[in-house]
């Protein structure tokens, strides 16, 4: 029952069948792809990097490596925990001083004051700004007022709870923002 002769045009589509018309945007697609791929193949132009106020940090060995390691593991394990103003638990979220207080109490059995300003005044050693040990507290100020605290983890990085809507994270102490506000450190573990 199969048809073996040439295909005849139907009444609805007279003549030879034609492909469907190509929309205008589809005709431009190859050009767009070429431009996008060409852009990916070139290096972005960058201006000079802003100078950071924080000194180049040299890592020094902590005086109590076991306790410092406990503090670091606990702090790093909290990366991703939501920020919450006044928060001081993993389930409720953290603000910066709540994170620091929780980590030091949980991992090193050290009770720290609740606020960043009180932590800055806490009786602790003040290491040189450029010689930090894992587990040191790093402080940040604006116009002389301490407003933020984090835990130094080494290699120029620190763990902290930075802002509303954010999470506990790692940042560089000499980054564009934090470098301008770096105000020194406190050594709790000794």
C-alpha positions as CSV (number, residue, x, y, z in Angstrom):
1,X,0.0,0.0,0.0
2,X,3.0,2.3,0.1
3,X,3.4,5.1,-2.4
4,X,6.4,4.8,-4.7
5,X,5.9,7.8,-7.0
6,X,7.1,11.4,-6.6
7,X,5.6,13.4,-3.8
8,X,2.8,15.7,-5.1
9,X,2.1,19.0,-3.5
10,X,-1.1,19.1,-1.5
11,X,-3.8,21.6,-1.8
12,X,-2.7,23.3,1.4
13,X,1.0,23.5,0.4
14,X,1.3,23.8,-3.3
15,X,4.7,23.5,-5.0
16,X,7.9,22.1,-3.5
17,X,8.1,22.0,0.3
18,X,10.1,24.9,1.8
19,X,11.9,25.0,5.2
20,X,10.2,27.1,7.9
21,X,11.4,30.7,7.9
22,X,14.2,31.5,10.4
23,X,13.5,34.2,12.9
24,X,15.7,37.3,12.8
25,X,17.3,36.6,16.2
26,X,18.3,33.1,15.1
27,X,20.2,34.5,12.1
28,X,22.2,36.7,14.4
29,X,23.0,33.9,16.8
30,X,26.3,32.7,15.1
31,X,27.6,36.3,15.2
32,X,26.7,36.7,18.9
33,X,28.4,33.4,19.7
34,X,31.6,34.5,17.9
35,X,31.7,37.8,19.8
36,X,31.1,36.1,23.1
37,X,33.8,33.5,22.5
38,X,36.2,36.2,21.3
39,X,35.6,38.2,24.5
40,X,36.3,35.1,26.6
41,X,39.7,34.7,24.9
42,X,41.0,38.1,25.9
43,X,42.4,39.1,29.3
44,X,40.4,41.7,31.2
45,X,42.0,45.1,31.5
46,X,42.7,46.0,35.1
47,X,43.8,49.2,36.6
48,X,46.3,49.3,39.4
49,X,45.2,47.5,42.6
50,X,44.3,49.8,45.5
51,X,46.9,49.9,48.2
52,X,45.8,48.1,51.3
53,X,46.6,49.5,54.7
54,X,47.1,46.1,56.4
55,X,50.7,45.0,56.4
56,X,51.8,41.9,54.7
57,X,51.2,39.3,57.4
58,X,53.8,36.7,58.3
59,X,52.4,33.6,59.9
60,X,54.1,32.6,63.2
61,X,53.5,29.3,65.1
62,X,50.9,29.5,67.8
63,X,52.1,29.0,71.3
64,X,49.6,26.3,71.9
65,X,49.2,24.5,68.6
66,X,46.6,21.9,69.8
67,X,44.2,24.6,71.1
68,X,44.8,26.8,68.1
69,X,43.9,23.8,65.9
70,X,40.7,23.2,67.8
71,X,39.7,26.8,67.4
72,X,40.5,26.8,63.7
73,X,38.6,23.6,63.0
74,X,35.5,24.8,65.0
75,X,35.6,28.2,63.2
76,X,36.1,26.7,59.7
77,X,33.3,24.3,60.4
78,X,30.9,27.2,60.9
79,X,31.6,28.7,57.4
80,X,28.2,29.1,55.7
81,X,26.2,29.7,58.9
82,X,23.8,32.6,58.4
83,X,24.6,36.1,59.9
84,X,22.2,37.2,62.6
85,X,22.6,40.4,64.6
86,X,23.0,39.4,68.2
87,X,23.3,35.7,67.2
88,X,25.7,33.5,69.1
89,X,24.8,29.9,68.2
90,X,25.1,27.7,65.1
91,X,21.3,27.1,65.0
92,X,20.4,30.8,65.6
93,X,23.2,32.4,63.4
94,X,26.1,34.6,64.4
95,X,27.2,38.2,64.5
96,X,30.9,38.8,64.6
97,X,31.5,38.8,68.3
98,X,28.9,36.0,68.8
99,X,30.9,33.8,66.4
100,X,34.2,34.6,68.2
101,X,32.8,34.0,71.6
102,X,31.1,30.7,70.7
103,X,34.2,29.3,69.0
104,X,36.6,30.2,71.8
105,X,34.2,28.9,74.5
106,X,33.4,25.7,72.6
107,X,36.9,24.8,71.3
108,X,39.3,26.3,73.9
109,X,37.1,26.8,77.0
110,X,37.9,30.6,77.0
111,X,35.1,32.9,77.9
112,X,35.3,36.2,76.0
113,X,33.2,39.3,76.4
114,X,30.1,39.6,74.3
115,X,30.8,42.8,72.3
116,X,33.5,43.6,69.8
117,X,34.6,46.7,71.8
118,X,34.9,44.7,75.0
119,X,36.9,42.0,73.1
120,X,39.2,44.7,71.9
121,X,39.8,45.8,75.6
122,X,40.1,42.2,76.8
123,X,43.4,41.4,78.7
124,X,45.3,39.6,76.0
125,X,48.7,39.9,74.3
126,X,49.0,42.3,71.4
127,X,51.1,40.7,68.7
128,X,52.9,42.8,66.1
129,X,50.4,43.7,63.3
130,X,52.4,41.8,60.7
131,X,53.1,38.6,62.8
132,X,49.9,36.6,63.4
133,X,49.4,33.1,64.6
134,X,46.4,30.9,63.8
135,X,43.7,31.6,66.4
136,X,44.6,35.3,66.9
137,X,41.7,37.6,67.0
138,X,41.8,40.3,64.3
139,X,40.2,43.7,64.8
140,X,38.9,46.2,62.4
141,X,38.1,49.9,63.0
142,X,36.7,53.0,61.3
143,X,38.1,56.3,62.5
144,X,39.5,54.7,65.6
145,X,36.3,52.9,66.6
146,X,36.6,49.1,66.7
147,X,33.6,47.7,64.8
148,X,34.5,44.1,63.8
149,X,36.3,41.0,64.9
150,X,37.3,37.8,63.3
151,X,39.6,34.7,63.8
152,X,42.9,34.6,62.0
153,X,43.4,31.2,60.3
154,X,46.7,31.7,58.5
155,X,47.9,32.6,55.0
156,X,46.4,36.1,55.3
157,X,42.9,34.9,55.8
158,X,40.4,35.1,58.7
159,X,36.9,33.7,59.5
160,X,34.2,36.1,60.4
161,X,30.5,36.9,60.3
162,X,30.5,40.0,58.2
163,X,27.0,41.4,57.6
164,X,23.2,41.1,57.6
165,X,22.1,38.8,54.8
166,X,25.5,37.2,54.6
167,X,27.0,34.1,56.1
168,X,30.1,33.2,58.1
169,X,33.0,33.2,55.6
170,X,36.7,33.5,54.9
171,X,38.2,36.7,53.7
172,X,41.7,38.2,53.2
173,X,43.0,40.5,55.9
174,X,44.7,42.6,53.2
175,X,41.7,42.8,50.9
176,X,40.6,46.2,49.6
177,X,38.0,46.7,52.3
178,X,39.4,44.8,55.3
179,X,42.9,46.0,54.6
180,X,41.9,49.6,55.0
181,X,40.2,48.9,58.3
182,X,42.6,46.5,59.9
183,X,43.4,47.7,63.5
184,X,45.6,45.0,64.9
185,X,45.2,41.7,66.7
186,X,44.8,40.1,70.2
187,X,46.5,36.8,71.1
188,X,44.2,34.8,73.4
189,X,45.9,31.4,73.2
190,X,49.2,31.5,75.1
